[in-house]
């Protein structure tokens, strides 16, 4: 993984509304919010960008929750393409393959509270990776 670099070069790709509520306008990064995309689709979007030469700043399989269980995913890639990196391409391709190995779970059965818990897990992992104060973000959330 690339070390987290210039925040102006961060593009957060996410389907997590909590990331938008807590982080939008509070940093010098771009949030690409895709509420209609699945966890896998977020991985594929990031993979395609990495193949185009964007840097992968966060690991696509971070955390201990299995990817088929959590409907939310946030990844950071560079805004600009910097040149193809075979290691990053391998990491993201392996993440998509790993996701596909898990059996599908019907996530429509999740209660609202379970969904909020999964949002918080994803948000906290993302915040920690870029040194964003997750607690401050939660307390300053747009209502």
Secondary structure, DSSP 8 states (H G I E B T S, - for coil): ------GGGEEEEE--HHHHHHHTTSSSSEEEE-TT--HHHHHHHHHHHHHTTEEE-S-TT-SSS-TTT----EEEEEEEE----HHHHHHHHHHHHHHHHS----GGG--HHHHHHHHHHHHHHHHHHHT--HHHHHHT---
